[in-house]
Amino acid sequence: MNKKAIIAGIIAAISWGTVFVFGQIAVKAGYHPVVIAFIRFASASLFLGLYQFLTKKKFFLDLCDVYQFLILGATGIFGMNVFIFYSLKLTDSTIASLLMNANGFIIAILGFLLLREKINVFEITGLIIGFIGCYLIFTGGNIRSISSSQLSGNTLAALASFCWAFYSVWGKKTKLIEKYSPVLSTLWASVSGSLMLGLLIIFAGIPFKVDAKCILIGCYLGIIPAGIGFTLWFYSISKLKTIIPGIIQFFAPLTTAILAVFWLKQVIGFPIILGGGLIIAGVLFSLKTDRRKYEKKTMV
């Protein structure tokens, strides 16, 4: 069991839990979703580029790999962010967070199809337990709170979830993370996605209206959840079976719920407490097999 990779995944997931709170604040304030996404990943690209420059590490890609980073940028940066920020205009941030971060199911399926990774009963059970925890946090056990949301917004959040799952698995399948490091891989995926977002703004005639608040939100979302969070995620994905980080990602909606309590003054009810416990239990349960294997290796 790679403890560093697990911790990296948890930190990444917790940072992503803040995206839905600040993202909702931004779109409700009238900032265009594509503009927010562009500022987010332009700042992420600058942050990671500065890091690579200051540490004097490898900066450029081999030409043969450029198209792979275009695929990563189109899915994990462009597609995922356009879908998720538009969904925040049409549905509740809590529902969007649930649908987006429940992509452990999709990651597990793609990991099996593209990477031939086997899924054991502990991982499947942990995935189900974690999803139930998310459901309780955001619905209080009442299914009607989901069905009242607009279908279009929920659909966009689900599409964002698929884009992220593909980005995660494809990054590992192509072995780009191993070849270039998590930081450089995230940098060039971010650069390619930012260029696509910029082109969309230009050719779609999207008004680029920003102020200090928009820039601050965009820079925070770019440096912490994107620049640092995406890099830690790639590191976690490269060291673990893809389904494990997929389950760890359930910490994101848990973080969103906690922030909603302190930031939006929502009341903590029993469903939130129970749901949070189930999320943690699901993560620990999914790691049970890996822990046993690790203990056996240390005993040999």
Secondary structure, 3 states (H helix, E strand, C coil): CCHHHHHHHHHHHHHHCCHHHHHHHHHHCCCCHHHHHHHHHHHHHHHHHHHHHHCCCCCCCCHHHHHHHHHHHHHHHHHHHHHHHHHHHHCCHHHHHHHHHCCHHHHHHHHHHHHCCCCCHHHHHHHHHHHHHHHHHHHCCCCHHHHCCCHHHHHHHHHHHHHHHHHHHHHHHCCHHHHHHHHHHHHHHHHHHHHHHHHHHHHCCCCCCCCHHHHHHHHHHHHHHHHHHHHHHHHHHHHCCCHHHHHHCCHHHHHHHHHHHHHCCCCCCHHHHHHHHHHHHHHHHHCHHHHHHHHHHHHC
